[in-house]
């Protein structure tokens, strides 16, 4: 598996750039994905989406469907795409340290 080095940390990633293990997630990972996604600054809304994704994954072992993510955060899907330009599956789940969701292109 490929590796990514950023801010003194080394991360093993899959072919799509998702971190190899949920337990290896840390703030350095968040900052690397932020840079890769072209997100200038993370705000409270980004943090809320990441927290909801991680909490849901911890309870259920999978990423939530987009409509659940939208309902729990209170953000419309359009807004989630504004926060994470590559989308909730690719960008937000990657930043949250979740595995690539099934059905995610």
C-alpha positions in Angstrom: 0.0 0.0 0.0 1.2 3.5 -0.7 2.3 5.8 2.0 1.8 9.6 2.6 4.1 11.7 4.8 2.8 14.9 6.2 3.8 17.0 9.2 6.1 14.4 10.6 3.6 11.5 10.3 3.5 8.6 7.9 0.1 7.2 6.8 -0.6 4.1 4.9 -3.4 4.6 2.4 -5.3 2.6 -0.1 -5.3 3.2 -3.9 -8.0 5.9 -3.5 -6.0 7.7 -0.7 -8.2 6.6 2.2 -6.3 5.9 5.4 -5.6 2.2 6.1 -7.2 2.2 9.6 -9.8 4.2 11.4 -7.6 4.0 14.5 -4.7 5.8 12.7 -6.8 9.0 12.3 -5.3 12.2 13.8 -5.3 15.9 13.3 -2.3 15.6 10.9 -4.4 13.4 8.7 -7.2 15.9 8.7 -4.8 18.7 7.6 -3.3 16.5 4.9 -6.8 15.7 3.4 -7.8 19.4 3.8 -4.8 20.3 1.6 -5.5 17.6 -0.9 -9.2 18.6 -1.1 -8.2 22.3 -1.7 -10.1 23.4 1.4 -8.5 26.7 2.7 -9.7 26.6 6.3 -11.7 24.2 8.4 -14.6 25.8 10.2 -17.1 24.5 12.8 -19.3 23.1 10.1 -16.5 20.9 8.7 -15.7 19.8 12.3 -19.4 18.9 12.9 -19.6 16.8 9.7 -16.4 15.0 10.7 -17.6 14.4 14.2 -21.0 13.0 13.1 -19.2 10.7 10.6 -16.8 9.4 13.2 -19.6 8.9 15.8 -21.9 7.1 13.4 -19.0 4.9 12.2 -18.1 4.0 15.8 -21.6 3.0 16.6 -22.5 1.2 13.3 -19.2 0.2 11.6 -20.2 1.9 8.4 -20.5 5.5 7.1 -24.0 6.9 7.2 -26.1 7.4 4.1 -26.0 10.9 2.8 -29.6 11.6 3.9 -28.8 10.5 7.4 -25.7 12.7 7.4 -27.8 15.7 6.2 -30.5 15.0 8.8 -28.1 14.7 11.8 -25.9 17.7 10.9 -28.9 19.8 9.7 -27.0 20.7 6.6 -28.6 20.4 3.1 -26.7 18.1 0.8 -25.7 21.0 -1.4 -24.0 22.7 1.6 -22.1 19.5 2.5 -20.8 19.6 -1.1 -19.8 23.2 -0.6 -17.9 22.2 2.6 -16.3 19.1 0.9 -16.0 19.7 -2.8 -15.3 16.0 -3.7 -18.4 15.1 -1.7 -19.5 13.5 1.5 -18.2 10.0 0.5 -14.9 10.9 -0.9 -13.9 14.1 0.8 -15.7 14.0 4.2 -15.3 10.3 4.9 -11.7 10.4 3.9 -11.1 13.4 6.2 -12.9 11.6 9.0 -10.6 8.6 8.7 -13.4 6.2 7.6 -12.9 3.5 4.9 -14.1 4.4 1.4 -17.9 3.9 1.5 -19.4 1.2 -0.7 -20.9 2.7 -3.8 -18.5 5.7 -3.6 -16.9 6.4 -6.9 
